[in-house]
Amino acid sequence: MISAQLESFKATLEELKPLLPRHWEDLALDKEKVPLDPQYDIYFERELRGQLLFVTLRENAKLIGYFIGFIAPGLHYKGCLTCTMDIYYILPEKRGGSGALRLFRRVFQELRRRGVQRAHFGSKLHKDTGRLFEAFGMRPVETYYAIWLGD
């Protein structure tokens, strides 16, 4: 049985930690230059302020995916409560079923409950999930470009 639920990031962190390297290995660019090193204290602080949304995806109580987003008034539109996706991930062996739909339905349910007016979600172009977002009525609005400027 697959379920999606709101959980505490801090309380779930130890269970989440083994999935983060898999997520990083699957999706990150410039891995040889940018090691995975999350700033957990920032996540904890935002969770305490009510600005973190953490939804888990579980199969028979085992963590198989997650969504993390930040909720705050827009920097350019202080009257618009906005969620900006940080990351989401579903284990590769658990993709292709209804998990992503369950996860995002729960995300939207919680965003509406919190009074969020606008949400921004991202899809990696090298692992595009745009079809999922379009199935929820979203439309592409911006493309980000990256360049490595380090050594």
C-alpha positions as CSV (number, residue, x, y, z in Angstrom):
1,M,0.0,0.0,0.0
2,I,1.4,3.4,-1.1
3,S,0.5,6.5,0.9
4,A,1.5,10.1,1.0
5,Q,1.5,12.1,4.2
6,L,2.7,15.3,5.8
7,E,5.6,14.6,8.2
8,S,8.1,16.4,10.3
9,F,11.4,16.8,8.4
10,K,13.4,16.8,11.6
11,A,11.7,13.7,13.0
12,T,12.2,11.8,9.7
13,L,15.7,13.0,8.8
14,E,17.5,9.8,9.9
15,E,15.2,7.8,7.7
16,L,15.6,10.2,4.8
17,K,19.4,10.4,4.9
18,P,20.0,7.1,3.0
19,L,17.8,8.3,0.1
20,L,19.5,11.6,-0.4
21,P,22.7,10.2,-1.9
22,R,20.6,8.1,-4.3
23,H,18.7,11.2,-5.3
24,W,21.9,13.2,-5.7
25,E,23.5,10.4,-7.8
26,D,20.4,10.1,-10.0
27,L,19.8,13.8,-10.7
28,A,22.7,16.1,-9.7
29,L,25.0,17.7,-12.2
30,D,28.7,18.6,-11.6
31,K,28.9,15.8,-9.0
32,E,32.7,15.6,-9.2
33,K,32.8,19.3,-8.1
34,V,29.8,19.7,-5.8
35,P,29.5,17.0,-3.1
36,L,26.2,16.4,-1.4
37,D,26.3,18.4,1.9
38,P,22.8,19.6,3.0
39,Q,22.4,22.4,5.4
40,Y,20.0,20.6,7.7
41,D,20.0,23.5,10.2
42,I,18.3,25.7,7.6
43,Y,15.6,23.1,7.0
44,F,15.1,22.8,10.8
45,E,14.8,26.5,11.2
46,R,12.3,26.9,8.3
47,E,10.3,24.0,9.7
48,L,10.1,25.7,13.1
49,R,8.9,28.9,11.3
50,G,6.2,26.9,9.4
51,Q,7.9,27.6,6.1
52,L,8.8,24.1,5.2
53,L,6.5,21.6,3.5
54,F,7.7,18.0,3.8
55,V,5.5,15.3,2.3
56,T,6.6,11.7,2.3
57,L,5.7,8.8,0.1
58,R,5.6,5.4,1.8
59,E,5.0,1.9,0.7
60,N,4.0,-0.4,3.6
61,A,5.5,2.3,6.0
62,K,8.9,2.3,4.2
63,L,10.0,5.7,2.8
64,I,10.2,5.5,-1.0
65,G,9.9,9.2,-1.9
66,Y,9.5,12.8,-0.7
67,F,8.7,16.4,-1.6
68,I,10.3,19.4,0.1
69,G,9.1,22.9,-0.6
70,F,9.5,26.3,1.0
71,I,6.5,28.5,1.8
72,A,6.7,32.2,2.2
73,P,5.3,35.4,0.7
74,G,6.9,36.1,-2.7
75,L,10.0,38.4,-2.6
76,H,8.5,40.4,-5.4
77,Y,4.8,39.9,-4.4
78,K,4.6,40.0,-0.6
79,G,0.8,39.6,-0.8
80,C,1.1,36.3,-2.6
81,L,1.9,33.3,-0.4
82,T,4.1,31.1,-2.5
83,C,5.5,27.6,-2.4
84,T,8.8,27.1,-4.1
85,M,9.8,23.4,-4.6
86,D,13.2,22.5,-3.2
87,I,13.4,18.9,-4.2
88,Y,11.3,15.8,-4.8
89,Y,12.3,12.3,-5.4
90,I,10.9,8.8,-5.8
91,L,13.1,5.8,-5.8
92,P,13.7,4.6,-9.4
93,E,12.4,1.1,-8.7
94,K,9.1,2.7,-7.4
95,R,8.4,5.0,-10.4
96,G,5.8,4.4,-13.0
97,G,2.9,3.6,-10.8
98,S,0.6,6.0,-8.9
99,G,3.2,7.2,-6.4
100,A,3.9,10.5,-8.0
101,L,0.2,11.3,-8.4
102,R,-0.4,10.4,-4.7
103,L,2.6,12.5,-3.6
104,F,1.6,15.6,-5.5
105,R,-2.1,15.3,-4.6
106,R,-1.1,15.4,-1.0
107,V,1.3,18.3,-1.6
108,F,-1.6,20.3,-3.3
109,Q,-4.0,19.4,-0.5
110,E,-1.6,20.8,2.1
111,L,-0.7,23.9,0.1
112,R,-4.4,24.7,-0.2
113,R,-4.9,24.1,3.5
114,R,-2.1,26.6,4.3
115,G,-3.6,29.2,2.0
116,V,-0.8,29.1,-0.6
117,Q,-1.8,31.0,-3.7
118,R,1.0,30.2,-6.1
119,A,3.4,27.3,-6.4
120,H,6.5,26.8,-8.5
121,F,7.8,23.4,-9.4
122,G,10.9,22.4,-11.3
123,S,11.8,19.6,-13.6
124,K,15.4,18.7,-14.5
125,L,15.7,18.9,-18.3
126,H,18.0,15.8,-18.3
127,K,15.4,13.8,-16.3
128,D,12.2,15.7,-17.4
129,T,9.0,15.2,-15.4
130,G,7.1,17.9,-17.1
131,R,4.3,15.6,-18.2
132,L,3.6,14.9,-14.5
133,F,3.3,18.6,-13.8
134,E,1.2,19.3,-16.9
135,A,-1.2,16.5,-15.8
136,F,-1.9,18.7,-12.8
137,G,-2.7,21.7,-15.0
138,M,0.7,23.4,-14.6
139,R,2.4,25.2,-17.4
140,P,6.1,25.8,-18.1
141,V,7.0,29.4,-17.3
142,E,10.8,29.7,-17.1
143,T,14.0,27.9,-17.9
144,Y,17.0,28.2,-15.7
145,Y,20.5,28.0,-17.2
146,A,23.6,26.8,-15.3
147,I,27.3,27.2,-15.7
148,W,30.2,26.0,-13.5
149,L,32.4,29.0,-12.6
150,G,34.6,27.3,-10.0
151,D,38.2,26.1,-10.5
